[in-house]
Amino acid sequence: MTTQPPTTTTTSTTTTSTTSTTVPGSDIFHTNLPRITIKYCTQCKWLLRAAYFAQELLSTFSTQLGEVSLVPATGGVFTVTIYHHPITPSSESKIDSRGEDVSITSTVLWDRKMNGGFPETKVLKSLVRNVVDPGRDLGHTDRALRKEQEKESQGQGQKEEQKQDQDQVPKGEKCEECQ
């Protein structure tokens, strides 16, 4: 005869409770931080590009941005817009019941059709920084932008020198205007 182990029946009940806590002033906190929208064309399949820019901005400005949202659109649209409180208080400021300024300024940082193409990541970060925290140093991003500006200014200087050299009369020849 075979012996079978005794069987035990166990019943357990799991209760899940969800608690919702509101941090005092959390609604104020969210509206006080700048909000960025990246509107991209779904027909052109620019979702990955928009998501990449959003990730870069969130990585760089993690606690200084309230939100970075992706907005699907059509028609070849790719715009980056920042919504923020005006830097200087204006006479058009709106005051809420708590006595706080609730006016929001919308600034288009980049428009593919107006600016021609897509921004480089370092350029977009610089544009956001200029609104969010103008005094902040972006480290290698700022250094790369400065190098590009120096190269452009040197290129402009060389072009001007070449033009001046072409305008000058070679030695030994007389200027037509002076004769």
C-alpha positions as CSV (number, residue, x, y, z in Angstrom):
1,M,0.0,0.0,0.0
2,T,1.3,3.4,-0.9
3,T,1.1,6.3,1.4
4,Q,0.3,9.7,0.0
5,P,1.4,12.9,1.7
6,P,-1.3,14.8,3.5
7,T,-2.9,17.5,1.4
8,T,-3.3,21.0,2.7
9,T,-5.4,23.7,1.2
10,T,-4.3,27.2,1.7
11,T,-6.4,30.2,0.7
12,S,-5.0,33.6,0.6
13,T,-6.5,36.9,-0.1
14,T,-4.6,39.9,-1.3
15,T,-5.9,43.3,-0.9
16,T,-4.4,46.2,-2.9
17,S,-4.9,49.7,-1.6
18,T,-4.0,52.7,-3.6
19,T,-3.4,55.9,-1.8
20,S,-3.3,59.2,-3.5
21,T,-1.3,61.9,-1.8
22,T,-1.3,65.4,-2.9
23,V,1.9,67.2,-2.3
24,P,1.1,70.7,-1.1
25,G,1.7,73.1,-4.0
26,S,2.2,70.3,-6.5
27,D,-0.1,72.0,-9.0
28,I,1.8,75.2,-8.6
29,F,5.2,73.4,-9.0
30,H,4.1,71.9,-12.3
31,T,2.9,75.1,-13.8
32,N,5.9,77.1,-12.7
33,L,8.3,75.0,-14.7
34,P,8.7,75.4,-18.4
35,R,6.9,73.0,-20.7
36,I,8.2,72.0,-24.1
37,T,6.2,70.5,-27.0
38,I,7.8,68.8,-30.0
39,K,5.3,68.7,-32.8
40,Y,6.4,66.2,-35.5
41,C,5.0,64.9,-38.8
42,T,3.8,61.3,-38.5
43,Q,3.7,60.9,-42.3
44,C,7.4,61.8,-42.5
45,K,8.1,59.3,-39.7
46,W,9.8,61.8,-37.5
47,L,8.7,60.2,-34.2
48,L,12.1,58.7,-33.4
49,R,13.8,62.1,-34.0
50,A,11.3,63.9,-31.8
51,A,11.7,61.2,-29.1
52,Y,15.5,61.5,-29.3
53,F,15.3,65.3,-28.8
54,A,12.9,64.9,-25.9
55,Q,15.2,62.4,-24.2
56,E,18.2,64.7,-24.6
57,L,16.3,67.7,-23.2
58,L,15.0,65.6,-20.2
59,S,18.5,64.3,-19.6
60,T,20.1,67.7,-19.6
61,F,17.4,69.7,-17.9
62,S,15.9,67.0,-15.7
63,T,14.6,69.1,-12.8
64,Q,14.3,72.4,-14.6
65,L,11.5,71.2,-17.0
66,G,8.0,70.4,-16.0
67,E,7.2,68.4,-19.2
68,V,8.5,67.5,-22.6
69,S,5.6,66.3,-24.8
70,L,5.4,64.8,-28.3
71,V,2.6,66.1,-30.4
72,P,1.8,64.2,-33.6
73,A,0.9,66.2,-36.7
74,T,1.0,66.1,-40.5
75,G,2.2,68.2,-43.3
76,G,6.0,68.1,-42.8
77,V,5.8,69.9,-39.4
78,F,8.6,69.8,-36.9
79,T,8.5,72.5,-34.3
80,V,9.9,72.8,-30.8
81,T,8.0,75.3,-28.6
82,I,8.6,76.2,-25.0
83,Y,5.8,77.5,-22.7
84,H,7.2,79.5,-19.8
85,H,6.5,82.4,-17.5
86,P,7.7,85.7,-19.0
87,I,11.2,86.6,-17.8
88,T,10.2,90.2,-17.1
89,P,6.7,90.9,-15.6
90,S,4.5,92.8,-17.9
91,S,1.4,94.8,-17.6
92,E,-0.4,91.9,-19.2
93,S,0.3,89.5,-16.3
94,K,-2.7,87.5,-15.0
95,I,-3.0,87.0,-11.3
96,D,-4.9,84.0,-9.9
97,S,-6.9,83.7,-6.7
98,R,-3.7,82.9,-4.7
99,G,-2.0,86.1,-6.0
100,E,0.4,84.3,-8.3
101,D,1.3,85.2,-11.8
102,V,-0.3,82.7,-14.3
103,S,0.6,84.3,-17.6
104,I,2.4,82.0,-20.0
105,T,4.7,82.9,-22.9
106,S,5.0,80.7,-25.9
107,T,8.3,80.8,-27.7
108,V,9.0,78.8,-30.9
109,L,12.6,77.6,-30.4
110,W,12.9,75.8,-33.7
111,D,10.7,75.4,-36.8
112,R,11.9,73.1,-39.6
113,K,10.4,75.2,-42.3
114,M,11.7,78.6,-41.0
115,N,15.1,77.5,-39.7
116,G,15.8,75.0,-42.5
117,G,16.0,71.4,-41.4
118,F,16.5,70.0,-38.0
119,P,18.5,71.5,-35.1
120,E,21.7,69.9,-33.9
121,T,21.2,68.6,-30.4
122,K,23.7,71.1,-28.9
123,V,22.0,74.0,-30.6
124,L,18.6,72.9,-29.3
125,K,20.0,72.5,-25.8
126,S,21.5,76.0,-26.0
127,L,18.2,77.5,-27.1
128,V,16.3,75.8,-24.2
129,R,19.1,76.9,-21.7
130,N,18.7,80.5,-22.9
131,V,15.1,80.4,-21.7
132,V,15.3,78.0,-18.7
133,D,18.6,79.1,-17.1
134,P,20.6,81.6,-19.1
135,G,23.5,81.6,-16.6
136,R,24.0,77.8,-16.8
137,D,27.1,76.4,-18.4
138,L,26.4,73.4,-20.7
139,G,30.0,72.3,-20.6
140,H,31.1,70.5,-23.7
141,T,28.0,71.7,-25.6
142,D,29.0,75.3,-25.1
143,R,32.6,74.6,-26.0
144,A,31.5,73.0,-29.2
145,L,29.2,75.9,-30.1
146,R,32.0,78.4,-29.4
147,K,34.4,76.5,-31.7
148,E,31.9,76.5,-34.5
149,Q,31.3,80.3,-34.0
150,E,35.1,80.9,-34.1
151,K,35.5,78.8,-37.3
152,E,32.6,80.8,-38.9
153,S,34.1,84.1,-37.9
154,Q,37.6,83.0,-39.1
155,G,36.0,81.9,-42.4
156,Q,34.2,85.2,-42.7
157,G,37.5,87.1,-42.0
158,Q,39.4,85.0,-44.6
159,K,36.7,85.7,-47.2
160,E,36.9,89.4,-46.5
161,E,40.7,89.3,-46.8
162,Q,40.5,87.5,-50.1
163,K,38.0,90.1,-51.4
164,Q,40.3,92.9,-50.3
165,D,43.2,91.3,-52.0
166,Q,41.2,91.0,-55.2
167,D,40.2,94.6,-55.0
168,Q,43.8,95.8,-54.6
169,V,45.8,96.6,-57.7
170,P,49.0,94.5,-58.1
171,K,52.3,96.2,-57.6
172,G,53.7,97.9,-60.7
173,E,50.3,98.5,-62.2
174,K,48.4,101.8,-62.0
175,C,44.9,102.0,-60.7
176,E,42.4,102.9,-63.5
177,E,40.7,105.4,-61.2
178,C,44.0,107.2,-60.4
179,Q,45.1,107.8,-64.0
